[in-house]
Amino acid sequence: MRKSTIAITVIGAALVGAVGTSAVSALDAHDDAAARTESSSSSAPLLSLDQVPGAWRHATAAIHEPLPEGFVFPAQPPAFFDPDDPQTPEAFVPALPKQIAARWWRCAWIASARDAVPAERVAATERAESMVDRWYEMDGVKGDANFSDYDARMRAAAEAAGESRLDIEYELDCGRLVFEEKGHS
């Protein structure tokens, strides 16, 4: 394997882990909060797989930042929420649909820049780069330490691969987990 391919794979694994780590951190925080308040009130329950579509609709409706022209949030949650084993019950922390909706929004801007016709690519890339900064203020992302150095990690991955930051982010974080529709791979 080429060194850049190895570097991309290693950095990609770390970046993909950010969403999962955030979910685990939220689960740990949920467990800690539940332990502290168990005697006085009930804590927020984890979301079952059946509850994810409603949480997804709520999360996408709460995003008031515009999507690029031609993009709309999918009515159903992305493939990220598909269970590996349909027989095993899945549970998700309540913040996860918000995080994935915010990622989907960011990925839509990245896709719009990547897919722009050559004559419009520079302007589309500038617009996308200005929009993706707003991601840090969205529900599920704002204040989450797992995302605090996300752009720096993407810049490092892009530099190691010799690719643009938006292209490498799409390859590592958008296409496979978040921006992929159910039934497509």
BATOR-31025 format. One line per 2 residues: number of its first residue (from 0); their letters; for each residue x, y, z of N, C-alpha, C, O. Coordinates in nm, 2 decimals, always signed. Atoms other than C-alpha are relative to their C-alpha. Layout:
NUM) A) X:Y:Z:X:Y:Z:X:Y:Z:X:Y:Z | ...
This chain:
0) MR) +0.08:-0.12:+0.00:+0.00:+0.00:+0.00:+0.09:+0.12:+0.00:+0.20:+0.13:+0.06 | -0.07:-0.12:-0.01:+0.11:+0.35:-0.06:-0.01:+0.07:+0.13:-0.11:+0.04:+0.20
2) KS) +0.01:-0.06:-0.13:+0.19:+0.56:+0.24:-0.12:+0.09:+0.01:-0.18:+0.10:+0.12 | +0.11:-0.09:-0.01:-0.08:+0.81:+0.16:-0.13:-0.08:+0.02:-0.22:-0.03:+0.09
4) TI) +0.12:+0.08:-0.02:-0.34:+0.53:+0.14:+0.00:-0.05:+0.14:-0.11:-0.05:+0.20 | -0.01:+0.04:-0.13:-0.22:+0.40:+0.47:-0.04:+0.11:+0.10:-0.12:+0.10:+0.19
6) AI) +0.03:-0.12:-0.08:-0.24:+0.75:+0.62:-0.14:+0.03:+0.00:-0.21:+0.06:+0.10 | +0.14:-0.03:+0.02:-0.58:+0.81:+0.48:-0.09:-0.10:+0.08:-0.18:-0.07:+0.15
8) TV) +0.07:+0.10:-0.07:-0.70:+0.48:+0.62:+0.00:+0.02:+0.15:-0.10:+0.01:+0.22 | -0.02:-0.02:-0.15:-0.56:+0.55:+0.97:-0.08:+0.12:+0.04:-0.15:+0.12:+0.14
10) IG) +0.07:-0.12:-0.04:-0.69:+0.90:+0.98:-0.15:-0.01:-0.02:-0.23:+0.03:+0.06 | +0.14:+0.03:+0.03:-1.02:+0.79:+0.83:-0.07:-0.07:+0.12:-0.18:-0.04:+0.16
12) AA) +0.05:+0.07:-0.11:-1.07:+0.54:+1.10:-0.02:+0.08:+0.13:-0.12:+0.07:+0.20 | +0.01:-0.09:-0.12:-1.01:+0.80:+1.37:-0.11:+0.10:-0.02:-0.18:+0.12:+0.08
14) LV) +0.11:-0.09:+0.02:-1.25:+1.04:+1.21:-0.14:-0.06:+0.01:-0.23:-0.01:+0.06 | +0.12:+0.07:+0.00:-1.52:+0.79:+1.16:-0.04:-0.03:+0.15:-0.15:-0.04:+0.19
16) GA) +0.02:+0.03:-0.15:-1.48:+0.70:+1.53:-0.05:+0.12:+0.07:-0.10:+0.10:+0.18 | +0.05:-0.12:-0.08:-1.56:+1.06:+1.63:-0.15:-0.01:+0.02:-0.20:+0.02:+0.13
18) VG) +0.14:+0.01:-0.02:-1.93:+1.00:+1.57:-0.03:-0.11:+0.10:-0.12:-0.09:+0.19 | +0.02:+0.11:-0.10:-1.92:+0.67:+1.75:+0.04:+0.03:+0.14:-0.02:+0.00:+0.24
20) TS) -0.05:-0.04:-0.13:-1.71:+0.81:+2.03:-0.10:+0.10:+0.06:-0.12:+0.10:+0.18 | +0.10:-0.09:-0.05:-1.96:+1.09:+2.06:-0.12:-0.07:+0.06:-0.17:-0.03:+0.16
22) AV) +0.12:+0.08:-0.04:-2.24:+0.84:+2.09:+0.04:-0.07:+0.13:-0.05:-0.07:+0.22 | -0.04:+0.07:-0.12:-2.04:+0.64:+2.35:+0.01:+0.10:+0.12:-0.03:+0.07:+0.23
24) SA) -0.01:-0.10:-0.11:-1.96:+0.96:+2.55:-0.13:+0.04:+0.04:-0.16:+0.06:+0.16 | +0.13:-0.04:-0.04:-2.32:+1.06:+2.54:-0.07:-0.11:+0.08:-0.14:-0.08:+0.18
26) LD) +0.06:+0.12:-0.08:-2.42:+0.71:+2.66:+0.06:+0.00:+0.14:-0.01:-0.02:+0.24 | -0.06:-0.01:-0.13:-2.17:+0.74:+2.94:-0.05:+0.11:+0.09:-0.08:+0.09:+0.20
28) AH) +0.05:-0.11:-0.07:-2.29:+1.08:+3.03:-0.15:-0.03:+0.04:-0.19:+0.01:+0.15 | +0.14:+0.04:-0.03:-2.65:+0.95:+3.01:+0.00:-0.10:+0.12:-0.08:-0.08:+0.21
30) DD) +0.00:+0.09:-0.11:-2.56:+0.66:+3.25:+0.04:+0.07:+0.13:-0.02:+0.04:+0.23 | -0.03:-0.08:-0.12:-2.39:+0.90:+3.49:-0.11:+0.08:+0.05:-0.14:+0.09:+0.17
32) AA) +0.11:-0.08:-0.04:-2.68:+1.13:+3.49:-0.12:-0.08:+0.06:-0.18:-0.05:+0.15 | +0.10:+0.09:-0.05:-2.92:+0.84:+3.53:+0.03:-0.05:+0.14:-0.06:-0.06:+0.23
34) AR) -0.04:+0.04:-0.13:-2.73:+0.72:+3.83:-0.02:+0.11:+0.11:-0.06:+0.08:+0.22 | +0.02:-0.12:-0.09:-2.74:+1.07:+3.99:-0.15:+0.03:+0.03:-0.18:+0.07:+0.14
36) TE) +0.14:-0.04:-0.02:-3.11:+1.12:+3.94:-0.10:-0.11:+0.00:-0.22:-0.09:+0.01 | +0.09:+0.12:+0.00:-3.25:+0.77:+3.95:-0.11:+0.01:+0.10:-0.22:-0.03:+0.08
38) SS) +0.10:+0.00:-0.11:-3.42:+0.82:+4.28:-0.10:+0.11:-0.01:-0.21:+0.10:+0.05 | +0.09:-0.12:+0.00:-3.58:+1.16:+4.21:-0.08:+0.01:-0.13:-0.19:+0.07:-0.12
40) SS) +0.08:-0.02:+0.13:-3.69:+1.14:+3.84:+0.05:-0.10:-0.10:+0.16:-0.16:-0.08 | -0.04:+0.09:+0.11:-3.67:+0.93:+3.53:+0.09:+0.08:-0.10:+0.07:+0.20:-0.12
42) SA) -0.10:-0.06:+0.09:-3.38:+1.00:+3.29:-0.05:-0.02:-0.15:-0.14:-0.10:-0.17 | +0.03:+0.01:+0.14:-3.41:+1.04:+2.91:+0.04:-0.14:-0.05:+0.15:-0.18:-0.03
44) PL) -0.04:+0.13:+0.05:-3.43:+0.69:+2.76:+0.07:+0.00:-0.13:+0.07:+0.10:-0.20 | -0.06:+0.02:+0.13:-3.23:+0.56:+2.48:-0.11:-0.01:-0.11:-0.22:-0.05:-0.08
46) LS) +0.10:+0.01:+0.11:-3.40:+0.57:+2.14:+0.01:-0.15:-0.06:+0.12:-0.20:-0.08 | +0.01:+0.13:+0.06:-3.51:+0.23:+2.00:+0.01:+0.03:-0.15:-0.01:+0.14:-0.20
48) LD) -0.01:-0.01:+0.14:-3.47:+0.17:+1.63:-0.13:+0.05:-0.06:-0.14:+0.12:-0.15 | +0.13:-0.05:+0.05:-3.85:+0.23:+1.59:-0.02:+0.15:+0.03:-0.10:+0.21:-0.04
50) QV) +0.02:-0.14:-0.03:-3.81:+0.58:+1.74:+0.09:+0.09:-0.08:+0.07:+0.21:-0.09 | -0.10:-0.07:+0.07:-3.52:+0.68:+1.52:-0.07:+0.09:-0.12:-0.03:+0.20:-0.13
52) PG) +0.06:-0.08:+0.11:-3.74:+0.79:+1.22:-0.06:+0.13:+0.05:-0.05:+0.24:-0.01 | +0.06:-0.12:-0.06:-3.93:+1.04:+1.44:+0.11:+0.09:+0.05:+0.10:+0.22:+0.03
54) AW) -0.11:-0.08:-0.05:-3.61:+1.16:+1.60:+0.07:+0.07:-0.12:+0.12:+0.18:-0.11 | -0.06:-0.05:+0.12:-3.46:+1.20:+1.25:-0.08:+0.12:-0.05:-0.02:+0.22:-0.09
56) RH) +0.09:-0.11:+0.05:-3.76:+1.41:+1.13:+0.01:+0.13:+0.09:+0.02:+0.24:+0.04 | -0.02:-0.11:-0.09:-3.73:+1.63:+1.44:+0.13:+0.07:-0.01:+0.14:+0.19:-0.01
58) AT) -0.13:-0.05:+0.01:-3.36:+1.67:+1.41:+0.02:+0.08:-0.13:+0.08:+0.19:-0.13 | -0.01:-0.07:+0.13:-3.38:+1.77:+1.04:-0.08:+0.12:+0.00:-0.04:+0.23:-0.06
60) AA) +0.09:-0.12:+0.00:-3.67:+2.01:+1.10:+0.07:+0.11:+0.09:+0.04:+0.23:+0.06 | -0.06:-0.10:-0.09:-3.46:+2.18:+1.37:+0.12:+0.07:-0.07:+0.17:+0.17:-0.01
62) IH) -0.11:-0.07:+0.07:-3.18:+2.27:+1.12:-0.06:+0.11:-0.09:-0.13:+0.08:-0.19 | +0.05:-0.12:+0.08:-3.26:+2.62:+0.99:+0.10:+0.05:-0.10:+0.06:+0.14:-0.17
64) EP) -0.10:-0.04:+0.10:-2.94:+2.66:+0.79:-0.05:-0.05:-0.13:-0.10:-0.16:-0.14 | +0.05:+0.04:+0.13:-3.01:+2.64:+0.42:+0.08:-0.12:-0.05:+0.20:-0.14:-0.02
66) LP) -0.07:+0.11:+0.07:-2.92:+2.33:+0.22:+0.04:+0.05:-0.14:-0.02:+0.15:-0.19 | -0.03:-0.04:+0.14:-2.75:+2.37:-0.12:-0.12:-0.02:-0.09:-0.20:-0.11:-0.07
68) EG) +0.11:+0.02:+0.10:-2.98:+2.40:-0.42:+0.00:-0.14:-0.05:+0.10:-0.20:-0.08 | +0.02:+0.14:+0.05:-3.13:+2.07:-0.52:+0.01:-0.10:+0.11:-0.01:-0.22:+0.08
70) FV) -0.01:+0.09:-0.11:-3.08:+1.91:-0.18:-0.11:+0.01:+0.10:-0.15:+0.12:+0.13 | +0.09:+0.00:-0.11:-3.34:+1.81:+0.07:+0.04:-0.12:+0.09:+0.09:-0.22:+0.05
72) FP) -0.03:+0.11:-0.09:-3.31:+1.60:+0.38:-0.08:-0.13:-0.04:-0.20:-0.11:-0.08 | +0.09:+0.12:+0.03:-3.42:+1.24:+0.32:-0.10:-0.02:+0.11:-0.08:+0.01:+0.23
74) AQ) +0.11:+0.02:-0.09:-3.75:+1.15:+0.48:+0.04:-0.11:+0.10:-0.01:-0.10:+0.22 | -0.04:+0.11:-0.09:-3.59:+0.84:+0.64:+0.14:+0.02:+0.04:+0.22:+0.07:-0.04
76) PP) -0.14:-0.02:-0.04:-3.27:+0.83:+0.84:+0.09:-0.07:-0.09:+0.06:-0.17:-0.16 | -0.09:+0.07:+0.09:-2.96:+0.74:+0.65:+0.04:-0.14:+0.05:+0.01:-0.18:+0.15
78) AF) -0.04:+0.14:-0.02:-2.80:+0.40:+0.63:+0.08:-0.02:+0.13:+0.09:-0.13:+0.18 | -0.08:+0.01:-0.13:-2.59:+0.48:+0.95:-0.09:-0.07:+0.10:-0.03:-0.14:+0.19
80) FD) +0.09:+0.06:-0.10:-2.90:+0.37:+1.15:-0.05:-0.14:-0.03:-0.12:-0.20:+0.04 | +0.04:+0.13:+0.03:-2.94:+0.04:+0.97:+0.07:-0.10:+0.09:+0.19:-0.09:+0.11
82) PD) -0.06:+0.10:-0.09:-2.89:-0.25:+1.21:+0.09:-0.10:-0.07:+0.06:-0.14:-0.18 | -0.09:+0.11:+0.06:-2.60:-0.49:+1.14:-0.07:-0.13:+0.01:-0.06:-0.21:-0.08
84) DP) +0.07:+0.13:-0.01:-2.82:-0.77:+1.27:-0.14:+0.04:+0.03:-0.17:+0.08:+0.15 | +0.14:-0.04:-0.02:-3.20:-0.71:+1.23:-0.06:-0.07:+0.12:-0.16:-0.02:+0.17
86) QT) +0.06:+0.07:-0.11:-3.26:-0.96:+1.51:+0.05:+0.06:+0.14:-0.01:+0.03:+0.24 | -0.05:-0.06:-0.13:-3.06:-0.76:+1.77:-0.06:+0.14:+0.02:-0.05:+0.23:-0.07
88) PE) +0.06:-0.14:-0.02:-3.24:-0.46:+1.92:+0.11:+0.10:+0.01:+0.21:+0.09:+0.08 | -0.09:-0.12:+0.00:-3.06:-0.13:+1.86:-0.05:+0.10:+0.09:-0.17:+0.12:+0.11
90) AF) +0.03:-0.11:-0.08:-3.05:+0.16:+2.10:+0.10:+0.11:-0.03:+0.22:+0.09:-0.05 | -0.08:-0.12:+0.03:-2.92:+0.51:+2.03:-0.02:+0.11:+0.10:-0.13:+0.13:+0.15
92) VP) +0.01:-0.12:-0.09:-2.84:+0.81:+2.25:-0.09:+0.10:-0.07:-0.08:+0.11:-0.19 | +0.09:-0.10:+0.06:-3.10:+1.09:+2.19:+0.08:+0.10:-0.09:+0.02:+0.15:-0.18
94) AL) -0.07:-0.10:+0.08:-2.83:+1.32:+2.05:+0.05:-0.05:-0.13:+0.08:+0.03:-0.22 | -0.06:+0.05:+0.13:-2.72:+1.09:+1.77:-0.07:+0.04:-0.12:-0.01:+0.07:-0.22
96) PK) +0.07:-0.05:+0.12:-3.00:+1.17:+1.52:+0.04:+0.15:-0.03:+0.05:+0.18:-0.15 | -0.04:-0.14:+0.02:-2.91:+1.54:+1.57:+0.14:+0.01:-0.06:+0.16:+0.09:-0.15
98) QI) -0.14:+0.00:+0.05:-2.54:+1.47:+1.51:+0.00:-0.05:-0.14:+0.07:+0.01:-0.23 | +0.00:+0.06:+0.14:-2.61:+1.26:+1.20:-0.07:+0.10:-0.09:-0.03:+0.12:-0.21
100) AA) +0.07:-0.10:+0.09:-2.86:+1.53:+1.06:+0.10:+0.11:-0.02:+0.10:+0.16:-0.14 | -0.10:-0.11:+0.02:-2.59:+1.79:+1.12:+0.11:-0.04:-0.10:+0.15:+0.04:-0.18
102) RW) -0.10:+0.05:+0.09:-2.33:+1.57:+0.94:-0.06:+0.00:-0.14:+0.01:+0.03:-0.24 | +0.06:+0.01:+0.13:-2.58:+1.51:+0.66:+0.00:+0.14:-0.07:+0.03:+0.15:-0.19
104) WR) +0.00:-0.14:+0.05:-2.62:+1.89:+0.62:+0.13:+0.04:-0.05:+0.15:+0.09:-0.16 | -0.13:-0.03:+0.04:-2.25:+1.94:+0.61:+0.05:-0.07:-0.12:+0.11:-0.02:-0.22
106) CA) -0.04:+0.08:+0.12:-2.20:+1.66:+0.36:-0.07:+0.04:-0.12:-0.02:+0.03:-0.23 | +0.08:-0.05:+0.12:-2.47:+1.81:+0.13:+0.08:+0.12:-0.06:+0.09:+0.13:-0.18
108) WI) -0.07:-0.12:+0.05:-2.26:+2.13:+0.11:+0.13:-0.05:-0.07:+0.17:+0.00:-0.17 | -0.12:+0.06:+0.06:-1.94:+1.92:+0.04:-0.03:-0.06:-0.13:+0.04:-0.04:-0.23
110) AS) +0.04:+0.06:+0.12:-2.12:+1.72:-0.22:-0.03:+0.10:-0.11:+0.00:+0.08:-0.23 | +0.03:-0.10:+0.10:-2.25:+2.04:-0.39:+0.13:+0.06:-0.06:+0.13:+0.09:-0.18
112) AR) -0.13:-0.05:+0.05:-1.89:+2.16:-0.42:+0.07:-0.10:-0.09:+0.12:-0.07:-0.20 | -0.06:+0.11:+0.08:-1.76:+1.83:-0.55:-0.07:-0.02:-0.13:+0.00:-0.05:-0.23
114) DA) +0.08:+0.03:+0.12:-2.04:+1.79:-0.80:-0.02:+0.12:-0.09:-0.08:+0.11:-0.20 | +0.01:-0.11:+0.08:-2.02:+2.14:-0.94:+0.07:-0.01:-0.13:+0.17:-0.08:-0.14
116) VP) -0.06:+0.01:+0.14:-1.95:+2.18:-1.31:+0.13:+0.08:+0.01:+0.14:+0.18:+0.10 | -0.13:-0.07:-0.02:-1.59:+2.30:-1.36:+0.00:+0.15:+0.00:+0.07:+0.21:+0.07
118) AE) +0.01:-0.15:+0.00:-1.69:+2.66:-1.44:-0.05:+0.06:+0.13:-0.02:+0.17:+0.16 | +0.06:-0.05:-0.12:-1.87:+2.69:-1.11:+0.07:-0.06:+0.13:+0.03:-0.03:+0.24
120) RV) -0.06:+0.07:-0.11:-1.64:+2.47:-0.89:+0.07:+0.09:+0.10:+0.05:+0.07:+0.22 | -0.07:-0.09:-0.10:-1.43:+2.75:-0.73:-0.10:+0.07:+0.08:-0.09:+0.08:+0.21
122) AA) +0.10:-0.07:-0.08:-1.74:+2.95:-0.63:-0.08:-0.10:+0.09:-0.10:-0.06:+0.21 | +0.07:+0.10:-0.08:-1.92:+2.63:-0.51:+0.09:-0.04:+0.12:+0.03:-0.06:+0.23
124) TE) -0.08:+0.04:-0.11:-1.62:+2.53:-0.30:+0.01:+0.11:+0.10:+0.01:+0.08:+0.22 | +0.00:-0.11:-0.10:-1.59:+2.88:-0.14:-0.13:+0.01:+0.08:-0.12:+0.03:+0.20
126) RA) +0.13:+0.00:-0.07:-1.96:+2.87:-0.06:-0.01:-0.11:+0.10:-0.05:-0.10:+0.21 | +0.01:+0.12:-0.08:-1.94:+2.52:+0.08:+0.09:+0.02:+0.13:+0.05:-0.01:+0.24
128) ES) -0.09:-0.02:-0.12:-1.63:+2.61:+0.30:-0.06:+0.10:+0.09:-0.04:+0.09:+0.22 | +0.06:-0.10:-0.09:-1.81:+2.91:+0.44:-0.12:-0.05:+0.07:-0.15:-0.02:+0.19
130) MV) +0.12:+0.06:-0.07:-2.12:+2.71:+0.52:+0.04:-0.11:+0.10:-0.03:-0.11:+0.21 | -0.03:+0.11:-0.09:-1.96:+2.41:+0.68:+0.05:+0.05:+0.14:+0.04:-0.03:+0.24
132) DR) -0.04:-0.05:-0.13:-1.82:+2.63:+0.96:-0.12:+0.02:+0.09:-0.11:+0.02:+0.21 | +0.12:-0.02:-0.08:-2.18:+2.68:+1.07:-0.04:-0.13:+0.07:-0.12:-0.13:+0.17
134) WY) +0.02:+0.13:-0.06:-2.19:+2.31:+1.16:+0.03:-0.01:+0.15:-0.04:-0.07:+0.22 | -0.04:+0.00:-0.14:-2.02:+2.38:+1.49:-0.11:+0.06:+0.09:-0.10:+0.03:+0.21
136) EM) +0.11:-0.06:-0.08:-2.33:+2.57:+1.61:-0.13:-0.08:+0.00:-0.22:-0.04:+0.07 | +0.12:+0.08:+0.02:-2.58:+2.30:+1.53:-0.02:-0.09:+0.13:+0.08:-0.14:+0.19
138) DG) +0.03:+0.10:-0.11:-2.76:+2.08:+1.79:+0.07:-0.13:-0.02:+0.08:-0.18:-0.14 | -0.07:+0.12:+0.01:-2.57:+1.77:+1.86:+0.15:+0.01:-0.02:+0.23:-0.08:+0.01
140) VK) -0.15:-0.02:+0.02:-2.23:+1.92:+1.76:+0.05:+0.11:+0.09:+0.16:+0.10:+0.15 | -0.04:-0.12:-0.09:-2.22:+2.25:+1.96:+0.03:-0.05:+0.14:-0.04:-0.12:+0.20
142) GD) -0.04:+0.03:-0.13:-2.02:+2.20:+2.27:+0.05:-0.15:+0.02:+0.09:-0.18:+0.13 | -0.04:+0.13:-0.01:-1.93:+1.84:+2.19:+0.15:-0.01:-0.03:+0.20:+0.02:-0.14
144) AN) -0.15:+0.00:+0.01:-1.55:+1.80:+2.25:+0.05:-0.10:-0.11:+0.16:-0.08:-0.16 | -0.04:+0.09:+0.10:-1.54:+1.51:+2.01:+0.02:+0.06:-0.14:+0.09:+0.01:-0.23
146) FS) +0.00:-0.07:+0.13:-1.58:+1.76:+1.72:+0.09:+0.12:+0.00:+0.10:+0.19:-0.10 | -0.07:-0.13:-0.01:-1.36:+2.04:+1.85:+0.12:+0.02:-0.10:+0.15:+0.13:-0.14
148) DY) -0.12:-0.01:+0.09:-1.06:+1.96:+1.63:-0.03:-0.07:-0.13:+0.07:-0.11:-0.20 | +0.04:+0.07:+0.12:-1.25:+1.80:+1.34:+0.06:+0.06:-0.13:+0.12:-0.02:-0.21
150) DA) -0.06:-0.06:+0.13:-1.14:+2.05:+1.07:+0.15:-0.01:+0.00:+0.21:-0.04:-0.11 | -0.14:+0.02:-0.01:-0.78:+2.03:+1.19:+0.04:-0.14:-0.05:+0.14:-0.17:-0.12
152) RM) -0.03:+0.14:+0.04:-0.79:+1.65:+1.15:-0.03:-0.02:-0.15:+0.04:-0.09:-0.22 | +0.03:+0.02:+0.15:-0.95:+1.68:+0.80:+0.11:+0.07:-0.08:+0.15:+0.02:-0.18
154) RA) -0.11:-0.07:+0.07:-0.68:+1.93:+0.70:+0.13:-0.09:+0.00:+0.20:-0.10:-0.10 | -0.11:+0.09:-0.01:-0.41:+1.69:+0.82:-0.01:-0.13:-0.09:+0.08:-0.17:-0.16
156) AA) +0.03:+0.11:+0.09:-0.57:+1.40:+0.63:+0.01:+0.04:-0.14:+0.07:-0.04:-0.22 | -0.01:-0.05:+0.14:-0.60:+1.60:+0.32:+0.15:+0.03:-0.04:+0.19:-0.01:-0.15
158) EA) -0.15:-0.03:+0.03:-0.23:+1.71:+0.34:+0.07:-0.13:-0.02:+0.15:-0.14:-0.11 | -0.07:+0.13:+0.01:-0.12:+1.35:+0.40:-0.03:-0.07:-0.13:+0.05:-0.14:-0.19
160) AG) +0.04:+0.07:+0.12:-0.32:+1.23:+0.10:+0.03:+0.08:-0.13:+0.02:+0.03:-0.24 | -0.02:-0.09:+0.12:-0.24:+1.53:-0.13:-0.13:+0.03:-0.07:-0.13:+0.05:-0.19
162) ES) +0.13:-0.03:+0.06:-0.61:+1.59:-0.18:-0.06:+0.13:+0.07:-0.01:+0.17:+0.17 | +0.07:-0.11:-0.07:-0.85:+1.88:-0.10:-0.07:-0.05:+0.12:-0.10:-0.16:+0.14
164) RL) +0.07:+0.03:-0.12:-1.00:+1.89:+0.24:-0.14:-0.05:-0.02:-0.18:-0.14:+0.05 | +0.14:+0.04:+0.02:-1.35:+1.87:+0.11:-0.01:-0.14:-0.06:-0.10:-0.22:-0.03
166) DI) +0.00:+0.13:+0.06:-1.27:+1.57:-0.11:+0.03:-0.11:+0.10:-0.03:-0.22:+0.10 | -0.04:+0.10:-0.10:-1.10:+1.38:+0.17:-0.11:-0.02:+0.10:-0.13:-0.13:+0.15
168) EY) +0.11:+0.01:-0.09:-1.38:+1.46:+0.41:-0.12:-0.08:-0.05:-0.17:-0.17:+0.01 | +0.11:+0.07:+0.06:-1.64:+1.33:+0.17:+0.04:-0.15:+0.00:-0.05:-0.24:+0.03
170) EL) -0.04:+0.14:+0.01:-1.44:+1.01:+0.11:+0.00:-0.07:+0.14:-0.04:-0.19:+0.15 | -0.02:+0.06:-0.13:-1.37:+0.95:+0.48:-0.13:+0.00:+0.09:-0.15:-0.10:+0.16
172) DC) +0.10:-0.02:-0.10:-1.68:+1.07:+0.66:-0.14:+0.01:-0.06:-0.24:-0.02:+0.01 | +0.13:-0.02:+0.05:-1.97:+1.14:+0.43:-0.05:-0.12:-0.08:-0.16:-0.17:-0.04
174) GR) +0.05:+0.11:+0.09:-2.01:+0.88:+0.16:-0.03:-0.13:+0.06:-0.14:-0.18:+0.03 | +0.02:+0.13:-0.06:-1.98:+0.57:+0.37:-0.10:-0.01:+0.11:-0.17:-0.11:+0.12
176) LV) +0.08:+0.01:-0.13:-2.17:+0.65:+0.69:-0.12:+0.09:+0.00:-0.23:+0.04:+0.04 | +0.11:-0.09:-0.03:-2.39:+0.95:+0.67:-0.08:+0.03:-0.13:-0.20:+0.04:-0.12
178) FE) +0.07:-0.06:+0.12:-2.47:+1.06:+0.31:-0.04:-0.11:-0.09:-0.10:-0.08:-0.20 | +0.05:+0.12:+0.08:-2.54:+0.71:+0.18:-0.14:-0.03:+0.03:-0.18:-0.03:+0.14
180) EK) +0.14:+0.03:-0.02:-2.90:+0.63:+0.12:-0.01:-0.15:+0.03:+0.07:-0.23:+0.00 | +0.03:+0.14:-0.04:-3.05:+0.31:+0.26:+0.00:-0.08:-0.13:-0.06:-0.04:-0.23
182) GH) +0.00:+0.09:+0.11:-3.00:+0.02:+0.02:+0.11:+0.03:-0.11:+0.12:-0.05:-0.20 | -0.11:-0.04:+0.09:-2.70:+0.19:-0.16:+0.13:-0.02:+0.07:+0.14:+0.00:+0.19
184) S) -0.13:+0.01:-0.07:-2.34:+0.12:-0.09:+0.11:+0.06:-0.09:+0.22:+0.06:-0.05
